[in-house]
């Protein structure tokens, strides 16, 4: 399989919403305020023909896969091949595993030649993939260009670096923004 970006949605592409309880009628159509990184990742998706994107977000459970896909720009939507979490809105939040374990299982199932994880939740990133990860803490125009460069750098790594990762005990060298 080609290179894959495992892409968080909330806090990466769109502003997070943190209500204590989401009323059922709000689950039909998410309110999404785009963040600066949305345009940058859209550009990456548009330029890299061999890139696949997998959505790694609870929004898929809350709103449904198609609803999330419809929020995305065409460049990202065209490259999106699925989600780590099933998006059947009839069975909302029946997922019992943490997102980190769901992501691990998806990586094992898809077995990408190289991967990059872009997420705003540190608890969603498996420790063994920290060196292939970009943790988003802030999304401003200034940080968006640095994040874009880091993603492009990580995408440029060869399959040999993935093999190296499996056989080393390196300290964290992921990127935090």
C-alpha positions, -999 to +999 in steps of 0.1 A: +000+000+000+011+036-007+018+062+019-010+069+043-019+099+064-040+089+094-058+122+098-075+135+129-103+159+122-112+177+154-085+201+164-065+195+131-088+204+103-117+219+122-121+236+156-129+213+184-163+214+201-164+202+237-200+201+248-208+180+278-237+165+259-244+166+222-281+168+215-293+142+190-304+169+164-269+183+164-255+149+154-271+152+120-248+179+106-216+189+124-208+226+128-173+229+115-150+259+118-121+253+094-085+257+108-055+269+087-042+234+084-072+223+063-059+242+033-024+230+037-033+193+040-056+198+010-027+210-010-006+180+001-034+157-009-037+174-043+000+172-051+008+137-040-009+112-063+003+081-044-011+093-011-041+078+007-059+093+037-076+074+065-098+095+089-091+088+125-118+107+144-148+102+167-167+125+144-171+094+121-190+077+149-209+108+159-219+121+124-213+092+101-185+086+076-203+103+046-211+134+067-174+138+076-163+132+041-187+158+028-171+184+051-137+179+035-123+197+005-124+176-027-086+171-027-088+154+007-120+136+000-107+120-032-077+106-014-097+093+016-100+055+015-118+050+047-118+055+085-103+037+114-137+037+131-169+025+115-194+053+108-228+037+111-247+065+128-274+040+139-249+026+163-233+057+178-206+054+204-208+016+208-171+015+202-155+003+234-118+005+224-097+036+229-089+054+196-052+045+200-060+008+199-084+013+170-056+031+151-031+004+159-055-023+145-061-003+114-024+002+107-019-036+112-048-043+088-038-019+061+000-023+064+010+009+047+045+012+033+049+045+051+026+065+073+021+098+090-003+104+119-016+139+123-038+144+153-046+169+181-049+142+208-018+127+222-038+098+236-048+088+201-012+083+189+004+049+196+038+052+213+055+030+187+045+055+159+056+087+177+084+092+152+058+092+124+035+116+141+027+153+142+008+163+174-012+195+168-015+218+198-021+250+180-033+257+145-024+292+133-012+305+099+023+306+113+024+270+126+005+256+096+034+261+073+058+244+097+034+216+102+030+212+064+068+210+060+070+183+088+042+163+071+060+165+038+093+155+054+077+125+071+060+114+039+094+115+022+107+088+044+113+054+028+101+020+038+135+014+052+128+039+080+097+020+089+118-011+092+143+008+113+114+019+136+104-017+142+138-027+153+150+002+175+143+016+209+145+052+201+133+080+223+105+102+211+114+122+181+079+130+169+069+166+163+047+187+186+031+220+174 
